[in-house]
Amino acid sequence: MDISSTALSRLGEVPRTPHLRELFSTDPERAERYVVTAGDLRIDFSKQRIDDVIFSALVEAARTGGVEERRDAMFAGEHINVTEDRAVMHVALRAPRNVEMIVDGADVVPDVHAVLDQMGVFAERVRADERIAHVVNIGIGGSDLGPAMASRALAAFGHERMRFSFVSNVDGADIASVLAGSDPAATLFIVASKTFGTIETLTNARTARAWLVEELGEEAVSDHFVAVSTNAERVAEFGINTDNMFGFWDWVGGRYSVDSAIGLSLMIAIGPIGFREFLDGFRVIDEHFLSAPLAENAPVILAMLGIWNANVLGFDTKAVLPYAQELARFPAYLQQLDMESNGKSVKLDGSLVDVKTGPIVWGEPGTNGQHAFYQLIHQGTRIVPVDFIGFATPHNELRYHQDLLVANLIAQSEALAFGRKSLPGEPYRNFEGNRPNTVILADELTPSVLGQLIALYEHVVHVQGTMWGIDSYDQWGVELGKELANKVTPELTGEPTPDAHDPSTNALIAWYRTHRK
């Protein structure tokens, strides 16, 4: 048994707690003791089903499970992505110029800042160009979710003249709806694909290119398309000037790349200064993760609470519920970050995982969710741990709306934890409570605070991957479906190859061929 498995197995021996009502009645000071501050984030985990004995056991499990060692290895540029033999160095993307971060014997920080400087010059040029009114980012996965989520979250800091669209789905309805409302002469396309070979992204990019050429001619491509890629040859073949190609590195995973050149659309939206504030927010949490003792370390605490909920208490999902409409895409962003990173069943040493990994992450902004799925999380048979996220100051003048919004957040946290006993004869009105939740608050959703939130969850994922003994930085699980799709695609319009598939797949192909118009 490896170190992480041993540490996890010991947690199963720790006594469980009574109801949260009893925990608070016997220890009201837990409301102050179980709060940690990281940067601008106030994180209240007092409504988690733990006591001091459990908390100490979780901290000790993190220590004996190698969390500090693997954290330090990541920041040192070691190849902790073992299945791809790569360093994991997204933390270098937000390092100040005077910090040295080594990957394979070379300091990567100067290269990072060279790209940031190139992005900054380009972003300022676009922001000043009165002809450009629409920026369209074409990508998928990490090349879409990060900038799409962040641009929406920081719309209050965005450029007054320009609007921003994000195309990811190969479904033609996605690109068609964006192009339908666009003026070719006023549109800039950013094609984000590391290899410039991602089929969904290139399909959408070629459609956008044909639309542009039809209106403005072939020579307009170099003026209206730029690339975030490392494949200069394919970029040039597409017709993009490689001077307008922004690169990144194989030590940056897609779902960890919003603070790289993948965030070019975000930099155009909020400006280079705002983007620097965004990066500085990441760095605040990076430094906290590196330096705070385990018992005061926000990512470690949240990660170990997740371990406790998933592996000891048996809660399979986690809801992230931002009480901020600007963070509408944040749960989807965290789905990829967490589920693509830790949805693994094989350990670093090649053996099978013997515990559940990677909670099912989902969510919706409050108060919308209260009129949708809160019924289940309050009275359903499944217990769903919740992270609530809220802010004191809105980006609008409707102060009463914000008061009502935050009141709902606080009330939902209270109701989940303590519930309510029903009157005799009314069992359907009983709220059991004892449903764990954490509340994360900040003064305002700024570029820095958004960076802090993202980095917080990045490091939570890292700690949990360490405890489960898995590689959080590969994603082999997405490969098979892609390979099979490439085989099926020509069969939908050409000759089918029934010997290559099972009967069900053959029937699906035959149905589509019959009904295709």
N, C-alpha and C positions, 0 to 999 in steps of 0.2 A: 504494500500500500504506500502511495507517495505521501509527501508531507501534507498537501492540501486535503487529501482524503482523510488522513488521520485527524487533522484539525476539525474537519466537518463532523466526523463521527463522534467526537467528544461533545459537540454541541447537543447531540441527541440525548445526552445523559443529564442535561441541565433541567431542573424542575420548571414546569410551566407556571405562568402567572394566573392569579384570579382575574375577574372581570375588571376592565378599566375603571369602572365606578369605584370598586374597592381600592384599586391602586391609588387613585387620587384622594380618596377619603382618608387613607392611612398615611399618605405621603404627598401632601399638597405642594411641597417644594419641588417636586419633579417638574412642575411647569417652568421653573427657572433653571433647574439642573440639566434637563434634557433639551437644551437649546444651544446651538453652535452658530457662530458667525464666521462667514468666509467672504471677504471683500465686502460688497454691499448687500449680501444675502443673509437674511435672518432665517435660520432653519430650525423649526420647532418639531421635534420628534417625540414629544412627551406623550402623545396619544398612540404610540406604538406599544405592542403587548410585551413589554420588557420591564425588568426591575434592575437594581444595581448588580445583582448576581449574574443575570443574563448579559447585561451590558459589559461587565468585566470579562465574561466568557467570550463574547464576540470580539472584543479587543484582543484578547489573548489568542483567539483563533486566527485573527489577521496576522498577528506577530509570528506565530508558529507556522502559519500557512505560506510564509514567504512573500507577503505583500510588499514590505519595505525593500527587499532585495530585488524583486522583479520591477518595482517602480524605478529604483535607481538604475537598473539595467536598461530600461527604456530610455531614460534621460541621458544615459551614457552612450547611446547609439548602438548597443549590442543587438544582434539579430534575434530578437525575441519572437519575430514571426518566423517560426522554425520551418513550417511546411513550404514556405517560399524563399527561405534563407535571406530574409531582408530585415533591416532595421525598421523600427517603428518610431518615426520622428516628427509626427505632426506638431509636437510641442515646439519644434524649431521654427515653425511658421510664424509664431508670435514672439519670438525672442528679440530683445533689443539688439541694436547694432553692436554693442560692446560686450555681448555675451558670446562665449565660444561653445559650440555644440558640434561634436565630432561624430561623423559617420564614415566608416571604412577609412579612418586615418586622416580625413579632411574636415575642416571646419565648414559647415554648410550654411552658416548664418550670412556670410557675404553674398552667396548665391540667392538666398531667400530675399534679401533686401534689394538686390539688383532687379529681381522680378517685380517686387513691390514698387520700386522706383519707376520701372517701365510702365507698370499698370497706372501709377499715379499721373504720369505725363499724359498717357492716353486718355484717362478718365477726365482730366481737366480739359483736354481738347474737345472731347465729346460734349461735356457739360456746357462748354462755351459756344458750341456750334448750333446756331439758331435753326438750322435745317433739320436737325435730328429731334424728333418728338417721341419716338417709340423705340425701345430697346427690347429685343426678343432673345432670350437665352434658350438655346436648343441643347438639351442634354437628357440624361436619365439617371435614376438612382442618385448617388452622391453628387453628380454633376447637375442635378436639378433640385432635389429636395432642400439642400442647404441654402443656396441663394434664393430659391422661391420662398422658403420659410422666412429667412432673414429680411428679405426685401419687404415682405408684408409686415413683419414685426416692427420694422423701423420706418414705415411709410411716413410717419410724422417728421422724420429727418430727411426725407427724400427731396429730389429735385422738383421744383415747382412746375417746370415746363414738360417734363418727360413722364411717360408712363412705361411700365415694365411688364412684360408677359413672359411666361415660362411654358415651353412646349416639351413634353417628355413622352407621352403615350404614342405608340406607333399607330394607334387608331387615328385614321385620317380626320376624324371630327376635331381632334385637338388642334392640329396645325391649321385646318381649314377655318376654324372659328377665329383664330388669331389673325390670319391673313385677311379675312373678310372685312375686318374693321381697320385695316392698315393702309397707309399711303407708302408705296415703295420708296419714293424719294425721301421720305422722312423716317425710314426704318433702318436700324442697325441690328444685324444678327450676330450673336456670339455663339459659335458652335463649340461645345465643350465635350471633348472626347480625348482621353489620353493617347490612345492609339490611332485615333481618327478612323476607326473601323467598327465602332459599335453600331450594329445594324439598325436599331431603332433611331438613334441619333442621326446617322447618315441618311436614312430614308427621309426623315423630316427635313434635314438640311437640303437635300436635293430638291424636295418639293418647294421649299422656300426659294432656292436658287432659281428654279424654273419660273416661278411667279415673278421674281425680280427681273430676270432677263427678258421675259415677255413684255414687261412694261418699260424697262430702261435700257435694255441691251446688255450684251456680254461684258462690255467694259465696265459696267457698274458694279460687278461682283467684288472687285478688290476694294471699292469704296464703301461697300455696305456689309461686308462680312469680315469678321475676325475670328481667330481660333484660340482656344485653350487646349493645347495639345503638346506632345513631344515628337510627333511624326511630321517633320518638315516636308518630306517628299509628298505625302498624301495631301497635306494642307495646300501645297503649291499646285498639285494636280487639280484640286477643287477650284482653284482660281483665287485663293487668298494670298495676299502679300505676306511672306513669312516675317517681315518686319512687324506685322500685326499678329504674331503668334506668341502666346504667353505660356511658358512651360512650367512644369512641376516635376516631381521626382517619384521614383518607385517606392520610396519610404513614406509616401503619403497615400493612405487608403482613401478610396472615393468617399466613404461616409465620414471621413475626417478632414475633408478638403475645403470646406467653405471658407476657411481663412487663408487659402492659397489663391492662385490665379483663377480657380473655379469661382471665386467671389468677385470676379471682375464686374459683373452686372451690379452687384451690391455696392462696389466702390463708386461706380458711375452714379448710382442712386444717392448715396449719402456723402460722397466726396472723399478724397484721400484722407482728410483730417478725421472725418467720422469713422472711416475704416480703420485708421490707426487706433482710435479709441476702442473700437470693436476688438482689435487684436490685444490691446492692453488689458481688456477685461479677461480674455483667456489667460493672459500671463499672470494676473492676480491669483487666479485659482491654481494655476500650475505651481506657483511659488508656495501657496498654502499647502497644496498636496505634498510638495517636497519637504516642507519644513515643520508642519504642525505635528505634534505628538499624535499617535494613533487615536487616543481617547478624545482628541479635540479636532480630528481631521475630518472635515465634512464629507469628502468623497468616500473615505473608509467607513465612516459611520453609516452613511446611507447604503453603501454596498453591503455591509454586514447585516443591516436590518433587512435588506432584500434577501440575503442568504437565510436569515432566521425565518422570514415569512414563507419562503419557497421550499427550503429543504427540511425545516423542522416542523413548521406549522402546516405545510402542505398547500399553500395558496399559490395557484398556478399563474395568475395574471396580475398585472399592475396597471391601474388607471392613472394617467397624468392629466389633470384637469386644470387648465389655466383659466383663471378668471380675468381674461384680457382678450378681447376679440382679435387684437393684433397677433396673438400667438395661436391663431386657429390652426396653423400647419405644424405647430411644435410637436404635438403628439405623433403625427405621421413621421416627422423627422426623427424622433426618438425611436419609433418602431424600427426603422432601418438601422440606426446606430446600435441599438441593443440586440435586436433579433438576428441581424446579419452577423453581428460580432460574436454573440454567445449562443446562437442556435446550433450547437455542436454536440455530437455524441461520441467523439473520439478524442482522447487526451493527447497531450504533446508527445507522449512516449508511444502512441499508436494503440494503446489499450482502450477498451470501451469505458465510457463514463458510467459511474455507478450511482449517480444522483441526477435529479432533474436540473437542467441548465436553461438559461435564457427564458425569463418570464414572458408571457404574451403581453405586449405593451399596447395600450390603446387609450383613446381619450377624445374629448370634445370640449370646446370652451364652455365655461359656465356663463350664463345660467341655462343655456340651451340643453345641456345634458340632464338638468334637473327634470325636464319634461320629456325625457326619453328613457335613459337607462338607470337613473338613480333609484327607481323602484327596486331593481335587482340588487344594487349594492347596499340598499338599506334593509330589505326584507327577503332577499333571495336566499337560496340554499348554498350558493357559492359566496365565499368571503373574498372580496377584492381589495387589497391594500391600495391606498390612494395617495398620490402626491398632489396637493393643491398649490397653485402658484398665483400670487396676487401682488398688487401694487397700490401704494397710497395715493399717487398723483396720476391723473389721466392726461391724455394728450388732446383733450377737448375742454370746453368750458362748462360742460354739463355735470357739475359737481354732485348734484343729487343722484344722478345715475351711478356715479362711482361709489357713493356711500351705500346705495342699495346693492350694488354688485359685491362690494367687500363684505357687507352684512350677510349676504347669502353664502359667501365662502366660509366665513367664520361659523355661521349657523350649521352648515353642512358638516364641517369638521366636528363640531360639538355633537350633532345628532348621530353621526356614524359611531363616535366613540362611546356615548353614554346611553343612547337609545331612549325609550320611554315604555313603561309598563302600561298595559291596556287596562281598561275597566273590566270588571267581571262581565262575561257574556260577549265581549268584543275582542276575541283573540286576533282578528285580522288587523286591529289597530296597534298591536304590540310591535315595538321596535326593540330587538334584542340588543343592539349596540355592540360594543366590544369589537368594533371593526377598525383596524389600525389605519392611521393616516398621518401624513407629515404635511406641515404647512411651510411653504417657502415664500417669504415676503421681501420686497425691496421698495425703496421710495418711488422709483419711476423706471419704466422700461426704456433704457437708453442703449446706445451701441455697446457701451462697456458692460452693462448689466446683462445684455443678451449674450455677449461673449462669456461672461461668468457662468451663466446658466448652462451653456453648451459644454464648456470645459468641465463643469461639475459632473454632468452626466457622462461625458467621455471617460472620466477617471473612475466613476462608479462602475462602468462596464469593464474597465481594466482590472479593478480589484476583484470583481466577481469572477472574471475569467481566470485570474490567478488562483482563486480559491477552488475553482472547479478543475484546474489543471489543464485548461484547453487553450487553443490558439485563437485569441479574439480578433486576429488581424488578417486571417484569410477568409475566403468565401467560396469554397469549392462547391457548396450546395447550389449555386446559381448556374453552374456550368452545364449540367446534363440537359435541362430544359432547353437551353440555347442551342445545344448541339442537335437535339431532336427536331427543334423548330426549323433549323436550316435544312434538314432532310425532308421534312413534310412540305415546306413551302413550294418547291418545284412540282410536287405531286398534285397540288391543288389546281394547277393549270396545265401541266404536262402529263407525262405518263406515270400512273401510279405503280408502286412496287409493293404489292401486297405481301410478298414473302419477307419484307423487312419489318413488318408490324404484327401486332396481335389482332384478333378479329374485331375487337371493339374499336381500335384505332382505325383499322381499314374501313369500318362502317361509317365512322365520323368523316373520314376523307371522302368517301363515296357520297354521303349526304351533301356535303358542301359543294362538291363538283356538280351535283345534280341541280342544286338550288342557286348556284352562283350566276349572277346576271352581269 
